[in-house]
Amino acid sequence: MSAEERGKMSVKTFDYYGASGIIDKVEGFLFEEPLLLIGEDGANLITRSSRLAFIAKGKYWVNNHAHILKPVDVVLEYYCELMELCDYSTSISGSAQPKLTSENLMNLPVIKPPVEEQKSIVDFIESETEQINQKIENTQKLIELLKEYRTALISEVVTGKVKVI
């Protein structure tokens, strides 16, 4: 589905996934189950400026720039994080447009611990991520407060309410 076709849609309800996640909304959907998506092409394969592996949920459409994987008898979140950590550099072909072929993707070695261990790993990652995100949020709030304080201080100096020695 081209950008032009998506632009003509009037009721965009469903997520539209590309190589680096959700890139738009569309009228229809192709999938209605959680699946693992991995970017297939583009500079992000090399730069890793955004995630390559992500889980699509709900009703959604996936374009031809993402591999669609349905791991069986596994914890999907575990494999998402595992695939995000993979080094794809030796599996990428193409110089002008980097590409991860399905053959190269399927030849990557992966570790499949027991399901209970996968769950433990996911729980640990989620717990640590939550703590990190909370620290980021707190730091962003402090930065905003400091900006407000700076603005107020500059205003008081300019209006002569505070003397500068």
WOLIN-V717740 format. One record per helix or strand. SS is the DSSP state (~ for helix, > for strand). FROM is the first residue (numbers start at 1). TO is the last residue. If there is no record, write none. Layout:
BEGIN
ss->SS from->FROM to->TO
ss->SS from->FROM to->TO
END
This chain:
BEGIN
ss->~ from->3 to->7
ss->> from->14 to->18
ss->> from->21 to->26
ss->> from->31 to->31
ss->> from->35 to->39
ss->> from->41 to->41
ss->~ from->44 to->47
ss->> from->53 to->56
ss->> from->60 to->62
ss->> from->66 to->69
ss->~ from->76 to->85
ss->~ from->89 to->91
ss->> from->92 to->93
ss->> from->99 to->100
ss->~ from->102 to->106
ss->~ from->115 to->158
END
